[in-house]
Amino acid sequence: MSPKLTFLLCLGLSVGLRTPEEAGIYRKPSLSALPSPVVTSGGFVTLRCISWQGFHRFILTKEGEHRPSWTLDSQRRHNGQFQALFPVGPVTPSYSWTFRCCGCYRYIHQQCSEPSDPVELLVPGVSGKPSLLSQQGSIMTFGRNLTLQCLSDVGYDRFALSKEGGHNLPQRLSEWPQTGRSQADFLLGRVSLSHGGRYRCYGGHKFSSKWSTPSDPLDILVAGVLPDTPSLSVQPGPTVAAGENVTLLCQTRSQRDILFLSKEGTMVSPLRLRSKYQAQQYQAQFSMSPVTSAHGGTYRCYSSFSTSPYELSYPSDALELVVSGPSGDPTSPPTWPNLTSGGSEDRLSTTESGQWKGLKPYQNVLIGISVAFVLLLFLFLLLLIRHRRQGKCRTSADAAVKSTRPEEGVELHPQAAASDVPQDVIYAQLNHLTLGRETTPSSSQSEEPPAEPSMYAALAIH
């Protein structure tokens, strides 16, 4: 089947089909990219075409000048849906990667469904990254309308929004407000549990397949999922002078391993710390020091699980912190630890007080030098002990040899020496010219002693 005819079948426009029933106007299938429509350059992705209708096969079409297409037989899933998985790649930023799919019946005169909504694969590039923010803040409650705004100083014509673990990539054309920045608003509707997650956005140009570097991640947290309500207190008190040290204590009786601290009216992401079980409560201390007037405001805390960090408890009662004294920069965020949320607590090593627990680079160097010094010292001691033992053995051997030498002026006759030595004793004859080894016989010897003066050392065999 030619690509053109395949595309016409997906549009339900086959030759000879006149009525909508004859044209095969079935409900369009759904097309998604697995694991994500955001693909690194040279990477691969799987496009899944799926429908509740029992299509015998699915046709995938790539939009463009030639409109190539691929056909696969459908497979039935355990939940009753029918699908086909199309491997695609390697994906490069040089081409446009926009696809649609449709479902067809094999025995009903090639009748096919309407085409699915388009899915475009996005390959991140190197151009200037946009910014992503939520005017309502990072923590949302059920039923509120959520709008994410992507904006950039670069004149992008369109923006795309991605969510980690999501299979869709909604796009919006950019607007040009009086600020001179291109931007696009993504209206995500009323908040539900599925809205929690980590988002990024990308900027692109209308007639180009190239996209920008992704924005910094934005975490959307949904409050009111867990039933507990933590408590929040402050030390030394809710009213402090500028320059003092302040600690906010968040506590809950429910077993939670993560606690969040948020400040109203700020775009700063909530702080997150691991909880510590103490005094029959799970708690975390958020330290701010020294405080300025910029730290003043309304705070609340939440609890959560590290396994589902986007699902929070109900908020604690509001705590108003008043800082008197010199004013700080009202546009700068509080100087607290920059602990991000959304699954990164496993990569952060923090204490319960909110301070970093990691070592500085020079401390690591000092520890390495200390360990090396201890190892060298230990090796030196081993060599010294071994050297001393060898010296003692050498001294003992010299003393044994010295004790067997005859006194000056005394001549030892071989027979006389042999008469006092047991049968199984080996003695060594030390000569100026030769070194011999003899075994003392049980009877006396008739040989004459050697002309050269000799010395004998008795070696007893034990």
Buried (B, 14 or more C-beta within 10 A) or exposed (E): EEBEBBBBBBBBEBEEBEEEEBBBBBEBBBBBBEEBBBBEEEBEBEBBBBBEBEBEBBBBBBBEEEBEBBBBEBEEEEEEBBBBBBEBEEBEBEEBBBBBBBBBBEEEEBBBBBBBEEBBBBBBBEBEBBBBBBEBBBBBBEEEEBBBBBBBEBEBBBBBBBBBEBBBBBBBEBEEEEEEBBBBBBEBEEBEEEBBBBBBBBBBBEEEBBBBBBBEBBBBBBBBBBEBBBBBBBEEEEEBEBEBEBBBBBBBEEEBBBBBBBBEEBEBBBBBBBBBEEEEBBBBBBBBEBBBBBBBBEBBBBBBBBEBBBBBBBBBEEBEBEBEEEEBEEEEBBBBBEBBBBBBBEEBEBBBBBEEEEEEEEEEEEEEEEEEEEEEEEEEEEEEEEEEEEEEEEEEEEEEEEEBEEEEEEEBEBEEBBEEBEEEBBBBBBEEEEEEEEEBEEEEEEEEBEEEEBBBBBEEEE
